[in-house]
Amino acid sequence: MSYESEYRRSIEQPEAFWAEQAQAIYWHKPPQKILEYANPPFRSWFADGETNLCYNAVDRHLDVRGEQTAIVAISTETNTERVVSYRELHREVNTFAAVLRSLGVGKGERIVIYMPNMAEAVFAVLACARVGAIHSVVFGGFAAHNLAVRIDDAQPKLLICADAGMRGGKVIPYKPLVDAALAEAQFSPPHVLIVSRGLDTNLRYIAGRDLDYAGLRAKHEGEQVPCAWLEANEPSYILYTSGTTGKPKGVQRDVGGYAVALALSMRTIFDVGPGQVMFSTSDVGWAVGHSYNIYGPLIAGATALLYEGLPISPDAGIWWRLCEKYRVRSMFSSPTAIRVL
């Protein structure tokens, strides 16, 4: 079936079309209602279905491709490469979820994540999805005021941050930005969970508030946390607009419709399937990063290539060398980034 014919069917027979697409993901409770339009202009998709984004991105792949690479996290800033199989991803996400659970995080809680493109950012996002928490990832390039605005709006149960990121060979400490944001914000979460990369040599913890992820990880390593089954229209995450036209607006995504749409886009737009490699050059803090650095490739059973660094460092050929080395099936970038090359 051609893309054009599928598109026409989606317009002419939306319920039948999306009922078929819904079969591409796992449902704990398969939906009987496909589309409800009782409250125009709002639509409700798969309203009586129950599923979980983390289960679809991780657990359901274990029997068939547990040893397949799920994530390749590359940093030309720290000169590191980390390869994570689906089985290892499952272990790391469960451990992170156990840490969240120990801190009282559960279904419906909001979690702010302030981290660069690193494997632990993916673990944190998926751990939130696993326990039914609503993650809100903030782009690591935002200053303290931008972070404070988002904290006040989301009112998170927990803030997760890296000790630092890097840009052009320069260490950018995140923790002082977090401290400044919390000093400015009207709302403050009970705890800040710090994932240290050993980059900030002046890292300071505030007693009673700040927690070291490494210590909690060691304590909870190996624990198993069951997936929280969510109704399809419950929220999965909040992502804020940039605020160029006023106060940043929180855009809320659902669970079921989002997963189904991602599965379809991976197949029909990016032509990426199980075992193939997807390279999105976005930051995890942007919409593209959520969908095509993390959820989309993993839901498809593919490998997500995660990149931290400038597109011209060490030279303008770095992205193309990565495409060649990892046999990238589909690369997703922006015209601005390509022009830099």
N, C-alpha and C positions, 0 to 999 in steps of 0.2 A: 504494500500500500504506500502511495507517495505521500510526501508531506502535505501537498496541496489537498489531496482527497481527505486526509485526516483532519486538516484544518476546517474544511467545509463541513465535515460531519460534526465537529465540535461545536459549530455554530448552528447547524440545522437540527441536530439531535444531541443536545448537551448532556442530558441525563444518561442516555445509553452510552455515549462516548466516555464520560467520566466514570461511569460504573465499570467499564472495561479497564480504564487506566488505574482505578483503585486496586485492581488485582495485582499490580506490580509491587505493592508493599504488604507487610504483614499487619494483620488486624487481630488484636486479642478478641475483639467482638466485631465481626464484619458488619458494615453498615447496610441497613435495608432502605434507608432514606438517602437519596443521592443529593437532591437539590430542593431546598425549601426557600420560598420567596414570599413569605407571609408579611414581611416588614420592609417593604421597599424604602430606600434603594438597597437595603442590606440583604445579602444572600447567606444561606447557611448550607455548608457542604458536609455531607456524610454525618449528619447530626447525631445519629444514634450509634455511630461506630466508636470503638475505643482502640487506641494504639499508643506507641511511644517512639519518639524520634531516635533515642539512643538504641533501642532494640533493633530498629530498622537499619541503623548505621553500623552496628557492631554485632550484637548477639546472633542475629539470624545468619550471619556469614560463617560462624565458627566451624560448623560441621563440614562445610564444603571448602572453605578457603582460609582456615585458621592460620596457616603458616604463610599465607600470601602477604605481601607488603601492603599495609593500609596507608601509612604516612611516611614520606621522606621529608624530614625537616632539615633544610640547608641554610646555613648562615655564612655569608661571605664576610660578615663583620667579626664573628668569633672563630671563623675557619673551622666550623664543625658540621658534621653530617650525622643525623640520627635516623635510623631505619626502624620502623615500628610495624610489626606484623599485626594482623587482626587479633590474634590471641593475646599478644602483649598489650594491645590497645584495650582489650577487654579487661585485663588485669589492672592496668593503670586507671581506667575509668572507674572500675569498682572500688579501687583504693581511694580515689579522690571522692567518690560518692560516699564512702564510709566516713571520711573526714567531714564532709558536709553534714552528714547525718549526726555525727557526734557533736556538732556545733548547733544542732537544733534546726537545721535547714530541711524543709519538707515541701510538699506540694503547695504551689501558689506563692511561695516566698520569692522575693526579688533578690538577685545577686548581681552586683556590678563587678565586671571583670576589666582590669586595666593592664593589658599585657601586649607585648609585640608578637610577631609571627614565630612562635615557638611551640614545640610539641605539647607542653603543659597547658597552653591556652586551649588547645583542642581537647585535652583531657578535662579541663575545667568546664568547658561548654557542654560536653557530652555528659559529664557527671550531673550537671544541673538538669539536663533533659531526663536523665535516668530517674532522679528522685522527684521529678515533676516541678522543679523550681523554674522560675522565669529568669533567664540570664539577660543581662544588658551589657554588651561589650562596648567599651569606650576606646576609641582610637588612641593609641599610645602617643601620637603626636600632639594631642590636645593639651593645653595648659591647665593649671590648677582651677581657674575660674570655670572653664568649660566642664571640667569634671564635677565641680561643686554644683553647678546647675542641674546636671543629670542625677547626682546623688539626691538633691532635694526633691526632684520630681519622682524618682523611682522608690525612694525610701527603702534601701536594701537591708536585708537581714545580715548581709556579709559583703565585704569588699575584698576581692582577690586581686593582688597585684604582683608583678615581677619587681625584683629589686632595681632593675635597670634595663634599658634597651641600648642599642647602639645605632649610630647613623654616621656614615662616612668616617668610620674609625674612631669616633668620639663616643665615650660612654655618657648616656643620658640617664641619670638617676631618676627613678619613678617615685621612690618612697617620699622624698621631700615634696614632690608635687601632690602626692596623696595627703600628706600632713597639712599642706597649705590649703588644699581643697576642703578638708574636713574642718579646718579652722574657720573657713569662710561659710561653709554650708550651715543651714539651720538644723538639718537632720544629720545624725551621726550613727552609723551601724555599731553594734556592740563590739565587733571584732574586725580586724584587718588581717587577712591571711597572706603572708608574703612567700612567694616562690623565689628563692634566691638563686641566682646564676653565678654568684661570686664576682659580679662585675662592680658593684658599689662597695668599695673598700671602707667607706664611712657609714655603712648601713646602721641605723639606730632603730631599736624597738622601743615602743612605748608600753611599759609594764601594764598588764591588765587588759590591754586592747589588742596589741599586735601579736600575731602567732606565726611561728616558723613552720612552713609546710613540710619541710624535710623531716622534722621530728614527728609530726602527726602522721606523715606517710609511713614512717617506720613502725609506728604503733599500730596502724590499721592495715598494713600490707597483707594481702591475701584474703581479706574479708570480701564476702559476696553481698551485694545489695540488689534486691529485686527491683525490676522496673515498675514505676508507677504508671498504671494504665490510665490514660487521659481520654476524655471525650474529645472527639475530633476538633471541635471548635474552641476548646480551651486554649489559653495562650501558651506559646512556646518561648517567645522572647520579645523584648522591647528594644528597638533600635532607633536612636534619635537622629533627626535631621540635623544638618550642619548649623542651622540657626542664622543663615545669611539674610533671612527676611524677618527676623524677630526671634523670639524665644524658641529654642529647639523643641520640636514636637516629637513625642514618643509614638513611633509606629509599631503596632502590635501584630505579631504573626500568630496564626493558629498552628495546630499540630497536624491534623489529617490532610487537609487540603494542601498545605505546604509540602508535605512529604510526597503526595501524589504528583503535584506539579513539578517538583524537582526530579522525580523519577522519569517523568515524561521528557523534560527538557534535556536530561543527560542523554537520552536515547535519540531524540529527534533534532535537537539543536547542536549538541556537542559530539554526538556519535561516539560516546564513551560507554563501554560496558565492563563487565567483570574482568579483572586482571589487567585492564588497560590503565594508562596514566593520564591524569588531568593536571595541568599546570595553570593555576590562576595566580596572577601576579598581585592580586589585591591584598590589602591588609585585613586581618580577621575582624577589625573593628568596623568595616564597611558592610553594606548589604551583600555585595558580591563575595566578600570574604566568608560571610556566614553560609551562603548558599553553595559556593563553588570552590572554597578552600576546605570546607568541612563537610556539611551535610550531603550535598549533591553527589560528589564522588563516592563517599562511603555508603550511601544508600544504594548506589549502583554497583557496589562490590568492587570498585576500582581503587586505584592508588592516588592519593592526593599529594601533590608536590608543594610543599610549603617553603617559601623563600623569605629570608630576612637579609636585607641589604639593598644597596643602590643598584639600579639597572645598568650602571656603567662602572661598577666596581667588581673585580679589579680592572675590567675593561668592558667595552660595549658589546662584547661577544659572549658575556657570561650566560645570558638567558638561552642563547642558541646552543651553547655547549651543554647546558642542562637538558635541553630538549633532545639533543643527540644522545647524550649519555643514558638517559632514562627512557628513551624511545617514547617521548610524549605523544599521545594520540591527539590531544586537543589542548591548545593554549588559549587562555582568556586574558586579555589585557586591555589597556585603554589607549586611545590615539595619542594622548599626552605622553604616556610612557614610551610608546613606539617612536614618537618624534625625537625624544631624547637620544635614542640609539642612533 
